[in-house]
Amino acid sequence: MTTQNKRLIYFIATIAILLLIPLILMQFSKAVDWKISDFIVMGVLLIGTGLLCGLVLRKAKNVKQKIVLCGLIFLIFLIIWVELAVGILN
């Protein structure tokens, strides 16, 4: 198995573990109330963010570009996440 395939498997496993957190919390608290669509949307957001950062890390020329572009991708992820959670732009 190549290094890139191992990295992708670890990446997907990490996302699965992150998505298990709200699933487990739903068993103990009524405050966490995710639907299947919430899990799908967050999975797509996490996969998209990770793959975009991975692409930036492979293609960007210098460290400063990598940091700025990954930071921008992460900031966009956070804005989308907050908007979906509480609707700050309404």
Buried (B, 14 or more C-beta within 10 A) or exposed (E): EEEEEEEBEEBBEEBEEEBEEBEEEEEEEEEBEBEEEBBEBBBEBBEBBBEBBBEBEEEBEEEEEBEEBBEEBEEBBEEBBEEEEEEEEE
